[in-house]
Amino acid sequence: MSSVQISPSILSADFSRLAEEVNAVPSADWIHVDVMDNHFVPNLTLGLPVVESLVKASPRPLDCHLMIQDPDRWAPGYAEAGAGSVTFHVEAAHAPIRLARAIRTAGARAGMALKPATPVEPYEDMLAELDMILLMTVEPGFGGQKFLDVVLPKIRRTRQLINRHGGAVWLQIDGGVSAETIERCAEAGADVFVAGSAVYSAEDPDAAVGKLRAQAAAAASRVA
């Protein structure tokens, strides 16, 4: 398993000060950008023009999570804009293998996201085409939701699949990640953690990143 990575979500940041907010977490590994289109999920956030601006403003690479319809058409553009990682939802993709390859060709890491109720097993043969699997631990659409413990067994099964295939696929968790939940996720096998309100609602967001990283690393070492 790779080392712990923390990806603060700007969904919980102050949208009027995004450049300052991405610079408020210098110890983060990534900046997580939730792109929602009000179709795949019932919320509208930001899109490609904002990502293009953030690429220039952010000291950390962007981790774009596309909660949109027709990612086959739109996802490669985020890679071309300079995002370091682009994740699409398998529930919305028409040709996920072709899409993952297109994202990689455009220069980004290719991630595939699954909603809480979507099983991972049907996509086992796709692992070689991916750099990351994102398991949603809330229903996608809104920040600040309560973590769904029901996803923990799926995290364990996904880690087993990744280990069985010997790939260097990262396992990302997104939704309700906090000081109260991150250790359970790390023990189950996650290694990349998206945290929104747990970081940006803290008095010192960067200190919150460091605390979450330390908690996850300690939990992961207990099961190593």
Secondary structure, DSSP 8 states (H G I E B T S, - for coil): ----EEEEBGGGS-GGGHHHHHHT-TT-S-EEEEEEBSSSSS-B---HHHHHHHHHH-SS-EEEEEE-S-HHHHHHHHHHTT-SEEEEETTT-SSHHHHHHHHHHTTSEEEEEE-TTS-SGGGGGGGGG-SEEEEESS-TT-SS----GGGHHHHHHHHHHHHHHT---EEEEESS-STTTHHHHHHHT--EEEESHHHHTSSSHHHHHHHHHHHHHHHHHHH-
